[in-house]
Amino acid sequence: MLSTGLPQGAVPRLERPGPLRERVYETLLELITTRALRPGQHLVESELAGHLGVSRQPVREALQRLNTDGWVDLRPAQGAFVHEPTEEEADQLLTVRTLLEAEAARLAAANAGSAGIAELERLCAQGERAVARDDVEEAVATNAAFHAKVMELAGNAVLAELAAQVERRVRWYYTPVARQRGRQSWSEHRELIAAIAARDEGRATELMRAHTEHTRRTYHERERS
């Protein structure tokens, strides 16, 4: 068993063609975001390199970049560790998310057409099925896709760019509470879709604000392992 804690076969070996340094970075970031690599976990260069089928150099470069971006902590004489977010960090990020997504919901209610609303319905049904199967990974991914679609329907490129900057951290914070939020989260999505379809900008704004605030509170109230 490797000290990185990854199950055998969980990480595909990277093919050589392409910008290897970037691909190692993206792979490790995805593993952190999905919590396959958990907060506080020790990251051993040689073991990660073995998992990915690469040399230690691109892993070292990726870890340095992840440290710069706030995903990894490099500790002198100890090595690299997945960053452990503080409650204040989470609160600040999720508060900003509420502001961005509430405005996106308002704009989506003003601009969404029937095709966009149908896609929201499809994603909502997919998320509900994932919850019914207790498939947390699928539920988290579908939740991200749902919110990204609302942002797309808003039709504001600057807003979408700002939201993209926080999207991965939102997934990181949402993952440990996804099961707890469960069906309630998708019920809230259903209400939001109805408001967008009715072109009720005020209600869509309030529903999205309440929805994202509920996730923020749930994160702070989550059971500690």
N, CA and C atoms as a LAMMPS dump frame, in Angstrom:
ITEM: TIMESTEP
0
ITEM: NUMBER OF ATOMS
675
ITEM: BOX BOUNDS ff ff ff
-5.0000000000000000e+02 5.0000000000000000e+02
-5.0000000000000000e+02 5.0000000000000000e+02
-5.0000000000000000e+02 5.0000000000000000e+02
ITEM: ATOMS id mol type element x y z
1 1 1 N 0.858 -1.198 0
2 1 2 C 0 0 0
3 1 3 C 0.884 1.235 0
4 2 1 N 0.657 2.117 -0.932
5 2 2 C 1.461 3.321 -1.017
6 2 3 C 1.024 4.339 0.021
7 3 1 N 1.981 5.141 0.496
8 3 2 C 1.635 6.117 1.526
9 3 3 C 0.758 7.228 0.986
10 4 1 N 0.727 7.392 -0.363
11 4 2 C -0.188 8.372 -0.942
12 4 3 C -1.637 7.951 -0.776
13 5 1 N -1.878 6.679 -0.467
14 5 2 C -3.231 6.238 -0.161
15 5 3 C -4.125 6.033 -1.36
16 6 1 N -3.568 6.012 -2.571
17 6 2 C -4.381 5.816 -3.762
18 6 3 C -4.538 4.333 -4.05
19 7 1 N -5.757 3.873 -4.316
20 7 2 C -5.938 2.465 -4.653
21 7 3 C -5.27 2.136 -5.976
22 8 1 N -4.792 0.914 -6.099
23 8 2 C -4.16 0.503 -7.338
24 8 3 C -5.136 0.685 -8.499
25 9 1 N -4.644 1.292 -9.594
26 9 2 C -5.484 1.487 -10.77
27 9 3 C -6.332 2.729 -10.717
28 10 1 N -6.256 3.495 -9.636
29 10 2 C -7.107 4.684 -9.524
30 10 3 C -6.641 5.796 -10.434
31 11 1 N -5.346 5.811 -10.746
32 11 2 C -4.787 6.874 -11.561
33 11 3 C -4.228 6.287 -12.849
34 12 1 N -4.727 6.727 -14.001
35 12 2 C -4.186 6.209 -15.258
36 12 3 C -2.774 6.713 -15.474
37 13 1 N -1.918 5.858 -16.004
38 13 2 C -0.577 6.299 -16.335
39 13 3 C -0.661 7.281 -17.497
40 14 1 N 0.139 8.323 -17.419
41 14 2 C 0.079 9.38 -18.424
42 14 3 C 0.845 8.974 -19.679
43 15 1 N 0.261 9.268 -20.816
44 15 2 C 0.963 9.043 -22.07
45 15 3 C 2.017 10.134 -22.258
46 16 1 N 3.062 9.817 -22.984
47 16 2 C 4.168 10.756 -23.144
48 16 3 C 3.825 11.987 -23.999
49 17 1 N 3.104 11.838 -25.122
50 17 2 C 2.88 13.022 -25.961
51 17 3 C 2.133 14.119 -25.198
52 18 1 N 2.426 15.368 -25.57
53 18 2 C 1.731 16.486 -24.943
54 18 3 C 2.58 17.137 -23.874
55 19 1 N 2.121 18.257 -23.342
56 19 2 C 2.864 18.977 -22.296
57 19 3 C 2.798 18.222 -20.968
58 20 1 N 3.79 17.383 -20.726
59 20 2 C 3.754 16.469 -19.577
60 20 3 C 3.643 17.212 -18.264
61 21 1 N 4.385 18.294 -18.109
62 21 2 C 4.355 19.06 -16.861
63 21 3 C 2.931 19.522 -16.547
64 22 1 N 2.238 20.014 -17.577
65 22 2 C 0.871 20.492 -17.393
66 22 3 C -0.073 19.348 -17.07
67 23 1 N 0.122 18.215 -17.711
68 23 2 C -0.772 17.078 -17.503
69 23 3 C -0.599 16.48 -16.11
70 24 1 N 0.636 16.452 -15.618
71 24 2 C 0.858 15.985 -14.252
72 24 3 C 0.172 16.931 -13.27
73 25 1 N 0.318 18.23 -13.499
74 25 2 C -0.332 19.226 -12.636
75 25 3 C -1.837 19.013 -12.617
76 26 1 N -2.452 18.891 -13.794
77 26 2 C -3.903 18.751 -13.884
78 26 3 C -4.375 17.454 -13.236
79 27 1 N -3.611 16.377 -13.398
80 27 2 C -3.995 15.104 -12.798
81 27 3 C -3.963 15.185 -11.277
82 28 1 N -2.875 15.743 -10.735
83 28 2 C -2.777 15.869 -9.287
84 28 3 C -3.847 16.817 -8.747
85 29 1 N -4.122 17.891 -9.475
86 29 2 C -5.15 18.833 -9.024
87 29 3 C -6.52 18.165 -8.995
88 30 1 N -6.801 17.335 -9.99
89 30 2 C -8.086 16.633 -10.01
90 30 3 C -8.189 15.655 -8.842
91 31 1 N -7.089 14.979 -8.535
92 31 2 C -7.092 14.047 -7.412
93 31 3 C -7.289 14.766 -6.083
94 32 1 N -6.742 15.97 -5.98
95 32 2 C -6.944 16.771 -4.767
96 32 3 C -8.384 17.28 -4.707
97 33 1 N -8.866 17.794 -5.83
98 33 2 C -10.216 18.355 -5.871
99 33 3 C -11.266 17.325 -5.495
100 34 1 N -11.101 16.103 -5.987
101 34 2 C -12.071 15.043 -5.711
102 34 3 C -11.801 14.351 -4.377
103 35 1 N -10.726 14.76 -3.699
104 35 2 C -10.322 14.234 -2.389
105 35 3 C -9.876 12.783 -2.438
106 36 1 N -9.462 12.325 -3.636
107 36 2 C -8.747 11.056 -3.699
108 36 3 C -7.431 11.214 -2.945
109 37 1 N -6.847 12.417 -3.036
110 37 2 C -5.75 12.829 -2.168
111 37 3 C -6.349 13.788 -1.152
112 38 1 N -6.318 13.413 0.118
113 38 2 C -7.092 14.117 1.119
114 38 3 C -6.295 15.247 1.768
115 39 1 N -6.997 16.258 2.296
116 39 2 C -6.307 17.337 3.009
117 39 3 C -5.386 16.788 4.098
118 40 1 N -4.17 17.304 4.117
119 40 2 C -3.19 16.869 5.099
120 40 3 C -2.371 15.67 4.677
121 41 1 N -2.716 15.051 3.555
122 41 2 C -2.03 13.83 3.138
123 41 3 C -0.623 14.134 2.628
124 42 1 N 0.335 13.295 3.014
125 42 2 C 1.721 13.437 2.575
126 42 3 C 1.841 12.99 1.125
127 43 1 N 2.47 13.818 0.307
128 43 2 C 2.643 13.519 -1.107
129 43 3 C 4.114 13.198 -1.363
130 44 1 N 4.394 11.952 -1.688
131 44 2 C 5.76 11.495 -1.9
132 44 3 C 6.052 11.496 -3.397
133 45 1 N 7.05 12.277 -3.793
134 45 2 C 7.35 12.449 -5.218
135 45 3 C 7.54 11.12 -5.937
136 46 1 N 8.354 10.239 -5.366
137 46 2 C 8.676 8.984 -6.049
138 46 3 C 7.445 8.112 -6.232
139 47 1 N 6.562 8.103 -5.246
140 47 2 C 5.366 7.262 -5.33
141 47 3 C 4.359 7.834 -6.326
142 48 1 N 4.208 9.167 -6.321
143 48 2 C 3.332 9.789 -7.308
144 48 3 C 3.867 9.56 -8.714
145 49 1 N 5.184 9.677 -8.871
146 49 2 C 5.792 9.435 -10.18
147 49 3 C 5.529 8.005 -10.644
148 50 1 N 5.627 7.043 -9.716
149 50 2 C 5.342 5.658 -10.059
150 50 3 C 3.901 5.447 -10.474
151 51 1 N 2.976 6.081 -9.76
152 51 2 C 1.556 5.996 -10.118
153 51 3 C 1.315 6.519 -11.527
154 52 1 N 1.949 7.634 -11.854
155 52 2 C 1.669 8.316 -13.113
156 52 3 C 2.532 7.817 -14.264
157 53 1 N 3.563 7.041 -13.936
158 53 2 C 4.433 6.53 -14.983
159 53 3 C 5.335 7.59 -15.578
160 54 1 N 5.792 8.521 -14.741
161 54 2 C 6.669 9.598 -15.198
162 54 3 C 7.871 9.676 -14.258
163 55 1 N 8.831 10.524 -14.622
164 55 2 C 9.968 10.747 -13.738
165 55 3 C 9.56 11.681 -12.604
166 56 1 N 10.446 11.851 -11.63
167 56 2 C 10.133 12.701 -10.484
168 56 3 C 10.132 14.186 -10.839
169 57 1 N 10.859 14.573 -11.893
170 57 2 C 10.991 15.998 -12.202
171 57 3 C 9.65 16.683 -12.489
172 58 1 N 8.802 16.152 -13.397
173 58 2 C 7.52 16.825 -13.619
174 58 3 C 6.612 16.799 -12.389
175 59 1 N 6.745 15.765 -11.556
176 59 2 C 5.971 15.716 -10.31
177 59 3 C 6.443 16.827 -9.379
178 60 1 N 7.774 16.999 -9.263
179 60 2 C 8.316 18.052 -8.402
180 60 3 C 7.834 19.426 -8.884
181 61 1 N 7.877 19.641 -10.2
182 61 2 C 7.446 20.931 -10.756
183 61 3 C 5.953 21.156 -10.515
184 62 1 N 5.169 20.081 -10.653
185 62 2 C 3.728 20.196 -10.419
186 62 3 C 3.435 20.534 -8.96
187 63 1 N 4.159 19.898 -8.048
188 63 2 C 3.951 20.165 -6.622
189 63 3 C 4.325 21.607 -6.271
190 64 1 N 5.373 22.12 -6.887
191 64 2 C 5.759 23.513 -6.65
192 64 3 C 4.676 24.469 -7.143
193 65 1 N 4.116 24.158 -8.308
194 65 2 C 3.036 25.002 -8.83
195 65 3 C 1.781 24.88 -7.967
196 66 1 N 1.467 23.677 -7.526
197 66 2 C 0.308 23.482 -6.648
198 66 3 C 0.496 24.218 -5.326
199 67 1 N 1.722 24.301 -4.861
200 67 2 C 2.01 25.084 -3.667
201 67 3 C 1.748 26.562 -3.91
202 68 1 N 2.201 27.065 -5.041
203 68 2 C 1.969 28.467 -5.397
204 68 3 C 0.48 28.778 -5.49
205 69 1 N -0.285 27.809 -6.014
206 69 2 C -1.728 28.007 -6.206
207 69 3 C -2.542 27.716 -4.949
208 70 1 N -1.878 27.294 -3.865
209 70 2 C -2.572 27.098 -2.598
210 70 3 C -3.206 25.742 -2.391
211 71 1 N -2.865 24.765 -3.24
212 71 2 C -3.436 23.427 -3.1
213 71 3 C -2.546 22.488 -2.291
214 72 1 N -1.266 22.793 -2.242
215 72 2 C -0.277 21.946 -1.568
216 72 3 C 0.584 22.829 -0.671
217 73 1 N 0.981 22.307 0.471
218 73 2 C 1.908 22.989 1.372
219 73 3 C 3.256 22.284 1.32
220 74 1 N 4.316 23.024 0.996
221 74 2 C 5.671 22.492 1.013
222 74 3 C 6.308 22.872 2.344
223 75 1 N 6.645 21.864 3.147
224 75 2 C 7.181 22.104 4.481
225 75 3 C 8.661 21.738 4.508
226 76 1 N 9.511 22.662 4.937
227 76 2 C 10.946 22.38 4.986
228 76 3 C 11.247 21.11 5.777
229 77 1 N 12.089 20.272 5.184
230 77 2 C 12.562 19.027 5.808
231 77 3 C 11.458 17.989 6.015
232 78 1 N 10.253 18.278 5.547
233 78 2 C 9.149 17.319 5.698
234 78 3 C 8.579 16.874 4.356
235 79 1 N 8.509 17.779 3.395
236 79 2 C 7.977 17.42 2.094
237 79 3 C 6.687 18.14 1.763
238 80 1 N 5.929 17.545 0.856
239 80 2 C 4.693 18.151 0.354
240 80 3 C 3.481 17.499 1
241 81 1 N 2.488 18.325 1.314
242 81 2 C 1.247 17.852 1.92
243 81 3 C 0.076 18.573 1.259
244 82 1 N -1.017 17.844 1.052
245 82 2 C -2.232 18.487 0.546
246 82 3 C -2.67 19.547 1.553
247 83 1 N -2.98 20.721 1.053
248 83 2 C -3.374 21.827 1.925
249 83 3 C -4.63 21.478 2.719
250 84 1 N -4.642 21.855 3.97
251 84 2 C -5.822 21.693 4.826
252 84 3 C -6.503 23.059 4.961
253 85 1 N -7.653 23.244 4.318
254 85 2 C -8.286 24.564 4.345
255 85 3 C -8.809 24.904 5.734
256 86 1 N -8.648 26.155 6.113
257 86 2 C -9.224 26.612 7.374
258 86 3 C -10.699 26.923 7.172
259 87 1 N -11.422 27.022 8.281
260 87 2 C -12.837 27.374 8.195
261 87 3 C -13.001 28.773 7.58
262 88 1 N -12.067 29.669 7.893
263 88 2 C -12.15 31.027 7.345
264 88 3 C -11.956 31.025 5.833
265 89 1 N -10.994 30.224 5.346
266 89 2 C -10.781 30.119 3.902
267 89 3 C -12.047 29.618 3.205
268 90 1 N -12.63 28.574 3.764
269 90 2 C -13.844 28.012 3.179
270 90 3 C -14.978 29.021 3.192
271 91 1 N -15.114 29.739 4.294
272 91 2 C -16.205 30.698 4.415
273 91 3 C -16.067 31.813 3.388
274 92 1 N -14.856 32.309 3.215
275 92 2 C -14.637 33.387 2.257
276 92 3 C -14.938 32.929 0.834
277 93 1 N -14.45 31.746 0.488
278 93 2 C -14.68 31.231 -0.865
279 93 3 C -16.158 30.99 -1.129
280 94 1 N -16.842 30.354 -0.185
281 94 2 C -18.254 30.021 -0.394
282 94 3 C -19.141 31.254 -0.353
283 95 1 N -18.712 32.294 0.359
284 95 2 C -19.452 33.554 0.345
285 95 3 C -19.349 34.217 -1.017
286 96 1 N -18.157 34.224 -1.588
287 96 2 C -17.97 34.778 -2.931
288 96 3 C -18.783 33.975 -3.938
289 97 1 N -18.787 32.664 -3.771
290 97 2 C -19.576 31.822 -4.666
291 97 3 C -21.055 32.22 -4.635
292 98 1 N -21.587 32.488 -3.453
293 98 2 C -22.985 32.894 -3.337
294 98 3 C -23.258 34.152 -4.137
295 99 1 N -22.387 35.127 -4.039
296 99 2 C -22.576 36.381 -4.777
297 99 3 C -22.586 36.142 -6.282
298 100 1 N -21.626 35.365 -6.766
299 100 2 C -21.523 35.112 -8.202
300 100 3 C -22.722 34.317 -8.722
301 101 1 N -23.09 33.279 -7.989
302 101 2 C -24.124 32.389 -8.498
303 101 3 C -25.528 32.975 -8.361
304 102 1 N -25.742 33.807 -7.363
305 102 2 C -27.043 34.469 -7.254
306 102 3 C -27.274 35.386 -8.447
307 103 1 N -26.234 36.111 -8.846
308 103 2 C -26.355 36.972 -10.023
309 103 3 C -26.515 36.144 -11.294
310 104 1 N -25.815 35.019 -11.372
311 104 2 C -25.965 34.145 -12.537
312 104 3 C -27.394 33.626 -12.655
313 105 1 N -27.998 33.27 -11.531
314 105 2 C -29.38 32.777 -11.554
315 105 3 C -30.327 33.865 -12.044
316 106 1 N -30.109 35.09 -11.599
317 106 2 C -30.957 36.203 -12.056
318 106 3 C -30.855 36.377 -13.565
319 107 1 N -29.627 36.378 -14.07
320 107 2 C -29.42 36.561 -15.505
321 107 3 C -29.942 35.368 -16.304
322 108 1 N -29.812 34.172 -15.753
323 108 2 C -30.342 32.988 -16.44
324 108 3 C -31.857 33.081 -16.57
325 109 1 N -32.523 33.568 -15.531
326 109 2 C -33.975 33.734 -15.593
327 109 3 C -34.365 34.752 -16.668
328 110 1 N -33.505 35.731 -16.878
329 110 2 C -33.798 36.751 -17.886
330 110 3 C -33.507 36.259 -19.301
331 111 1 N -32.535 35.342 -19.444
332 111 2 C -32.022 35.023 -20.776
333 111 3 C -32.237 33.596 -21.258
334 112 1 N -32.508 32.647 -20.367
335 112 2 C -32.528 31.237 -20.766
336 112 3 C -33.656 30.922 -21.739
337 113 1 N -33.334 30.103 -22.724
338 113 2 C -34.336 29.609 -23.649
339 113 3 C -34.764 28.197 -23.283
340 114 1 N -35.646 27.625 -24.084
341 114 2 C -36.19 26.303 -23.77
342 114 3 C -35.117 25.215 -23.791
343 115 1 N -34.15 25.338 -24.708
344 115 2 C -33.097 24.313 -24.783
345 115 3 C -32.239 24.324 -23.521
346 116 1 N -31.912 25.5 -23.02
347 116 2 C -31.12 25.605 -21.807
348 116 3 C -31.857 25.064 -20.602
349 117 1 N -33.139 25.357 -20.517
350 117 2 C -33.936 24.851 -19.4
351 117 3 C -34.045 23.33 -19.469
352 118 1 N -34.179 22.789 -20.681
353 118 2 C -34.232 21.334 -20.85
354 118 3 C -32.927 20.69 -20.385
355 119 1 N -31.803 21.343 -20.638
356 119 2 C -30.522 20.799 -20.196
357 119 3 C -30.406 20.825 -18.674
358 120 1 N -30.926 21.874 -18.048
359 120 2 C -30.951 21.909 -16.586
360 120 3 C -31.799 20.77 -16.033
361 121 1 N -32.924 20.514 -16.664
362 121 2 C -33.784 19.401 -16.241
363 121 3 C -33.047 18.064 -16.377
364 122 1 N -32.32 17.908 -17.483
365 122 2 C -31.59 16.656 -17.698
366 122 3 C -30.52 16.457 -16.626
367 123 1 N -29.784 17.518 -16.34
368 123 2 C -28.735 17.425 -15.323
369 123 3 C -29.325 17.157 -13.942
370 124 1 N -30.459 17.765 -13.664
371 124 2 C -31.101 17.556 -12.372
372 124 3 C -31.531 16.095 -12.219
373 125 1 N -32.104 15.535 -13.265
374 125 2 C -32.505 14.123 -13.217
375 125 3 C -31.287 13.222 -13.051
376 126 1 N -30.197 13.566 -13.709
377 126 2 C -28.96 12.788 -13.584
378 126 3 C -28.434 12.856 -12.157
379 127 1 N -28.472 14.036 -11.563
380 127 2 C -28.024 14.185 -10.185
381 127 3 C -28.893 13.412 -9.209
382 128 1 N -30.195 13.42 -9.433
383 128 2 C -31.117 12.682 -8.567
384 128 3 C -30.845 11.18 -8.637
385 129 1 N -30.53 10.695 -9.835
386 129 2 C -30.209 9.268 -9.984
387 129 3 C -28.907 8.934 -9.254
388 130 1 N -27.942 9.846 -9.328
389 130 2 C -26.673 9.612 -8.639
390 130 3 C -26.88 9.539 -7.129
391 131 1 N -27.712 10.415 -6.596
392 131 2 C -28.014 10.395 -5.167
393 131 3 C -28.707 9.087 -4.793
394 132 1 N -29.638 8.651 -5.631
395 132 2 C -30.36 7.408 -5.35
396 132 3 C -29.41 6.207 -5.317
397 133 1 N -28.337 6.26 -6.12
398 133 2 C -27.34 5.178 -6.146
399 133 3 C -26.264 5.375 -5.083
400 134 1 N -26.332 6.495 -4.369
401 134 2 C -25.298 6.87 -3.401
402 134 3 C -23.943 6.985 -4.09
403 135 1 N -23.954 7.526 -5.309
404 135 2 C -22.736 7.73 -6.09
405 135 3 C -22.28 9.171 -5.867
406 136 1 N -21.462 9.359 -4.838
407 136 2 C -21.06 10.713 -4.461
408 136 3 C -20.241 11.374 -5.557
409 137 1 N -19.34 10.627 -6.157
410 137 2 C -18.492 11.202 -7.212
411 137 3 C -19.331 11.739 -8.358
412 138 1 N -20.307 10.953 -8.802
413 138 2 C -21.181 11.382 -9.891
414 138 3 C -22.046 12.562 -9.461
415 139 1 N -22.541 12.537 -8.234
416 139 2 C -23.374 13.633 -7.742
417 139 3 C -22.592 14.946 -7.706
418 140 1 N -21.35 14.881 -7.256
419 140 2 C -20.521 16.092 -7.191
420 140 3 C -20.244 16.625 -8.591
421 141 1 N -19.886 15.728 -9.516
422 141 2 C -19.598 16.149 -10.884
423 141 3 C -20.837 16.744 -11.552
424 142 1 N -21.992 16.135 -11.317
425 142 2 C -23.218 16.629 -11.935
426 142 3 C -23.651 17.953 -11.311
427 143 1 N -23.434 18.084 -10.011
428 143 2 C -23.727 19.348 -9.352
429 143 3 C -22.889 20.477 -9.967
430 144 1 N -21.602 20.198 -10.203
431 144 2 C -20.739 21.2 -10.828
432 144 3 C -21.226 21.536 -12.231
433 145 1 N -21.65 20.514 -12.977
434 145 2 C -22.139 20.739 -14.338
435 145 3 C -23.43 21.56 -14.33
436 146 1 N -24.292 21.302 -13.352
437 146 2 C -25.547 22.05 -13.246
438 146 3 C -25.271 23.535 -13.013
439 147 1 N -24.394 23.817 -12.058
440 147 2 C -24.095 25.22 -11.753
441 147 3 C -23.362 25.899 -12.91
442 148 1 N -22.517 25.138 -13.603
443 148 2 C -21.834 25.686 -14.766
444 148 3 C -22.838 26.029 -15.87
445 149 1 N -23.871 25.213 -15.998
446 149 2 C -24.895 25.479 -17.019
447 149 3 C -25.686 26.741 -16.683
448 150 1 N -26.029 26.906 -15.414
449 150 2 C -26.709 28.138 -15.016
450 150 3 C -25.826 29.336 -15.353
451 151 1 N -24.537 29.229 -15.069
452 151 2 C -23.606 30.308 -15.371
453 151 3 C -23.556 30.569 -16.873
454 152 1 N -23.551 29.516 -17.665
455 152 2 C -23.555 29.667 -19.122
456 152 3 C -24.813 30.372 -19.601
457 153 1 N -25.956 29.986 -19.043
458 153 2 C -27.226 30.589 -19.442
459 153 3 C -27.316 32.056 -19.044
460 154 1 N -26.518 32.461 -18.06
461 154 2 C -26.51 33.866 -17.654
462 154 3 C -26.014 34.753 -18.785
463 155 1 N -25.112 34.233 -19.595
464 155 2 C -24.659 34.977 -20.764
465 155 3 C -23.719 36.135 -20.469
466 156 1 N -23.043 36.088 -19.324
467 156 2 C -22.11 37.152 -18.953
468 156 3 C -20.714 36.556 -18.887
469 157 1 N -19.865 36.879 -19.859
470 157 2 C -18.547 36.261 -19.971
471 157 3 C -17.644 36.598 -18.786
472 158 1 N -17.734 37.821 -18.283
473 158 2 C -16.894 38.216 -17.152
474 158 3 C -17.304 37.454 -15.896
475 159 1 N -18.601 37.348 -15.685
476 159 2 C -19.101 36.59 -14.541
477 159 3 C -18.668 35.131 -14.638
478 160 1 N -18.752 34.564 -15.835
479 160 2 C -18.358 33.168 -16.033
480 160 3 C -16.871 32.978 -15.765
481 161 1 N -16.057 33.934 -16.166
482 161 2 C -14.615 33.841 -15.931
483 161 3 C -14.309 33.867 -14.436
484 162 1 N -14.978 34.748 -13.706
485 162 2 C -14.773 34.811 -12.261
486 162 3 C -15.224 33.512 -11.592
487 163 1 N -16.353 32.976 -12.023
488 163 2 C -16.862 31.735 -11.441
489 163 3 C -15.91 30.578 -11.717
490 164 1 N -15.308 30.562 -12.913
491 164 2 C -14.382 29.491 -13.258
492 164 3 C -13.168 29.484 -12.342
493 165 1 N -12.79 30.647 -11.853
494 165 2 C -11.627 30.748 -10.97
495 165 3 C -11.864 30.065 -9.619
496 166 1 N -13.116 29.977 -9.199
497 166 2 C -13.41 29.375 -7.898
498 166 3 C -14.069 28.005 -8.008
499 167 1 N -14.374 27.566 -9.24
500 167 2 C -15.177 26.348 -9.416
501 167 3 C -14.524 25.126 -8.791
502 168 1 N -13.213 24.963 -8.974
503 168 2 C -12.567 23.766 -8.445
504 168 3 C -12.548 23.775 -6.927
505 169 1 N -12.347 24.942 -6.34
506 169 2 C -12.366 24.996 -4.88
507 169 3 C -13.774 24.762 -4.341
508 170 1 N -14.788 25.196 -5.085
509 170 2 C -16.164 24.903 -4.679
510 170 3 C -16.383 23.395 -4.649
511 171 1 N -15.914 22.686 -5.681
512 171 2 C -16.033 21.229 -5.705
513 171 3 C -15.3 20.61 -4.518
514 172 1 N -14.145 21.143 -4.188
515 172 2 C -13.334 20.633 -3.082
516 172 3 C -14.095 20.738 -1.762
517 173 1 N -14.764 21.871 -1.559
518 173 2 C -15.52 22.058 -0.324
519 173 3 C -16.852 21.314 -0.353
520 174 1 N -17.422 21.132 -1.551
521 174 2 C -18.73 20.473 -1.642
522 174 3 C -18.627 18.962 -1.434
523 175 1 N -17.527 18.363 -1.89
524 175 2 C -17.398 16.904 -1.844
525 175 3 C -17.674 16.299 -0.46
526 176 1 N -17.1 16.842 0.641
527 176 2 C -17.342 16.197 1.938
528 176 3 C -18.76 16.351 2.481
529 177 1 N -19.57 17.231 1.863
530 177 2 C -20.951 17.395 2.349
531 177 3 C -21.978 16.944 1.32
532 178 1 N -21.498 16.39 0.194
533 178 2 C -22.424 16.017 -0.882
534 178 3 C -23.451 14.994 -0.418
535 179 1 N -22.998 14.004 0.329
536 179 2 C -23.943 12.983 0.796
537 179 3 C -24.937 13.584 1.789
538 180 1 N -24.461 14.468 2.643
539 180 2 C -25.331 15.103 3.635
540 180 3 C -26.38 15.997 2.956
541 181 1 N -25.942 16.719 1.916
542 181 2 C -26.895 17.576 1.191
543 181 3 C -27.909 16.725 0.429
544 182 1 N -27.43 15.664 -0.209
545 182 2 C -28.275 14.646 -0.82
546 182 3 C -29.445 15.155 -1.645
547 183 1 N -30.61 14.571 -1.397
548 183 2 C -31.806 14.887 -2.173
549 183 3 C -32.247 16.335 -2.006
550 184 1 N -31.993 16.911 -0.834
551 184 2 C -32.415 18.28 -0.599
552 184 3 C -31.783 19.235 -1.601
553 185 1 N -30.514 19.012 -1.905
554 185 2 C -29.825 19.873 -2.86
555 185 3 C -30.508 19.837 -4.226
556 186 1 N -30.894 18.643 -4.66
557 186 2 C -31.52 18.519 -5.976
558 186 3 C -32.957 19.009 -5.959
559 187 1 N -33.62 18.922 -4.827
560 187 2 C -34.933 19.532 -4.695
561 187 3 C -34.833 21.053 -4.864
562 188 1 N -33.795 21.628 -4.28
563 188 2 C -33.566 23.066 -4.438
564 188 3 C -33.259 23.416 -5.895
565 189 1 N -32.528 22.535 -6.574
566 189 2 C -32.265 22.742 -7.998
567 189 3 C -33.568 22.753 -8.791
568 190 1 N -34.477 21.847 -8.441
569 190 2 C -35.768 21.789 -9.138
570 190 3 C -36.535 23.115 -8.992
571 191 1 N -36.534 23.656 -7.793
572 191 2 C -37.199 24.938 -7.565
573 191 3 C -36.546 26.043 -8.38
574 192 1 N -35.235 26.001 -8.459
575 192 2 C -34.508 27.007 -9.23
576 192 3 C -34.857 26.924 -10.713
577 193 1 N -34.91 25.706 -11.238
578 193 2 C -35.285 25.54 -12.648
579 193 3 C -36.662 26.139 -12.911
580 194 1 N -37.599 25.894 -12.004
581 194 2 C -38.959 26.431 -12.18
582 194 3 C -38.944 27.956 -12.21
583 195 1 N -38.137 28.574 -11.366
584 195 2 C -38.057 30.031 -11.343
585 195 3 C -37.432 30.568 -12.621
586 196 1 N -36.39 29.889 -13.107
587 196 2 C -35.752 30.311 -14.357
588 196 3 C -36.724 30.163 -15.522
589 197 1 N -37.44 29.035 -15.555
590 197 2 C -38.403 28.807 -16.632
591 197 3 C -39.522 29.843 -16.613
592 198 1 N -39.883 30.301 -15.418
593 198 2 C -40.942 31.313 -15.276
594 198 3 C -40.42 32.728 -15.495
595 199 1 N -39.133 32.856 -15.74
596 199 2 C -38.48 34.164 -15.918
597 199 3 C -38.67 35.066 -14.7
598 200 1 N -38.695 34.443 -13.536
599 200 2 C -38.843 35.18 -12.286
600 200 3 C -37.441 35.466 -11.732
601 201 1 N -36.887 36.614 -12.109
602 201 2 C -35.507 36.933 -11.743
603 201 3 C -35.321 37.044 -10.23
604 202 1 N -36.28 37.661 -9.566
605 202 2 C -36.163 37.845 -8.128
606 202 3 C -36.166 36.523 -7.379
607 203 1 N -37.084 35.641 -7.768
608 203 2 C -37.155 34.345 -7.074
609 203 3 C -35.93 33.485 -7.392
610 204 1 N -35.484 33.521 -8.638
611 204 2 C -34.292 32.747 -9
612 204 3 C -33.087 33.212 -8.183
613 205 1 N -32.964 34.513 -8.011
614 205 2 C -31.861 35.063 -7.216
615 205 3 C -31.934 34.573 -5.78
616 206 1 N -33.091 34.676 -5.18
617 206 2 C -33.243 34.279 -3.777
618 206 3 C -33.06 32.781 -3.583
619 207 1 N -33.567 31.987 -4.534
620 207 2 C -33.416 30.538 -4.422
621 207 3 C -31.948 30.135 -4.511
622 208 1 N -31.222 30.746 -5.445
623 208 2 C -29.81 30.405 -5.577
624 208 3 C -29.026 30.878 -4.361
625 209 1 N -29.364 32.05 -3.853
626 209 2 C -28.672 32.536 -2.657
627 209 3 C -28.913 31.585 -1.483
628 210 1 N -30.153 31.168 -1.285
629 210 2 C -30.469 30.246 -0.194
630 210 3 C -29.787 28.893 -0.4
631 211 1 N -29.757 28.433 -1.652
632 211 2 C -29.152 27.144 -1.984
633 211 3 C -27.665 27.143 -1.659
634 212 1 N -26.942 28.149 -2.114
635 212 2 C -25.5 28.189 -1.883
636 212 3 C -25.185 28.469 -0.414
637 213 1 N -26.016 29.246 0.249
638 213 2 C -25.816 29.491 1.673
639 213 3 C -26.046 28.218 2.485
640 214 1 N -26.988 27.396 2.047
641 214 2 C -27.237 26.126 2.727
642 214 3 C -25.997 25.242 2.644
643 215 1 N -25.376 25.202 1.463
644 215 2 C -24.149 24.42 1.316
645 215 3 C -23.037 24.978 2.203
646 216 1 N -22.923 26.291 2.279
647 216 2 C -21.891 26.912 3.111
648 216 3 C -22.081 26.533 4.575
649 217 1 N -23.326 26.622 5.053
650 217 2 C -23.591 26.273 6.451
651 217 3 C -23.339 24.787 6.706
652 218 1 N -23.737 23.953 5.755
653 218 2 C -23.539 22.515 5.914
654 218 3 C -22.062 22.185 5.999
655 219 1 N -21.252 22.872 5.208
656 219 2 C -19.804 22.629 5.276
657 219 3 C -19.269 22.937 6.668
658 220 1 N -19.684 24.057 7.242
659 220 2 C -19.195 24.43 8.558
660 220 3 C -19.719 23.513 9.663
661 221 1 N -20.903 22.931 9.427
662 221 2 C -21.523 22.091 10.443
663 221 3 C -21.238 20.598 10.228
664 222 1 N -20.434 20.291 9.196
665 222 2 C -20.206 18.891 8.85
666 222 3 C -19.561 18.146 10.007
667 223 1 N -19.799 16.861 10.049
668 223 2 C -19.185 16.01 11.065
669 223 3 C -17.701 15.89 10.801
670 224 1 N -16.9 16.067 11.814
671 224 2 C -15.459 15.878 11.659
672 224 3 C -15.134 14.392 11.748
673 225 1 N -14.302 13.987 10.862
674 225 2 C -13.902 12.561 10.878
675 225 3 C -12.876 12.313 11.97
